[in-house]
Amino acid sequence: MAIAAHDAADRVAQLVVLTERLTELMAAQALAFEQHRPQDAAAFVEETSKLANLYRHESARVRADPGLIGGVPAAERTRLVRATEAFDAVLARQARALEAAKFVTEGLVRAIAEEVAAHRERGAAATYGPEGEPTIKRNSAAAKAITLNRRA
């Protein structure tokens, strides 16, 4: 998929629109992660993926052939530069939000793994009944409950 531009000015205008929309989507995703609601970011994944691929493709084309946007008035080129700077800022914001989410997730996984390992070291409180079914001693101090919230 590529931008079908009539001339350099049209290409720059389309790149500005593409960059601004991608910036909006990435900002929404970053906000979802900052608010600890990664499930909300999922709503933007498909469109973001398509636009990011188009952006990558078009920016590579322009880098390889700067003449594609040559002759465009300085004001339009400045508009594209500003849109790109805003996009870069949002990318940095999203990277920080994703890194924080990754840190929290890894901490949770590590804590659960440590609890499971500690439980195994203490010895299982489960015994087996007459039919070979596991039973749990209700008054056992070793019995622990771990609850995972799917929305967290």
Salt bridges, closest charged atoms under 4 A:
GLU24 OE1 - ARG21 NH1 3.02
GLU34 OE1 - ARG93 NH2 2.79
ASP40 OD2 - ARG37 NE 2.73
GLU46 OE2 - LYS50 NZ 3.30
GLU47 OE1 - ARG21 NH2 2.92
GLU58 OE1 - ARG11 NH1 3.16
GLU58 OE2 - ARG61 NH1 3.28
GLU76 OE1 - ARG79 NH1 3.77
GLU85 OE1 - ARG82 NH1 3.86
GLU115 OE2 - ARG122 NH2 3.44
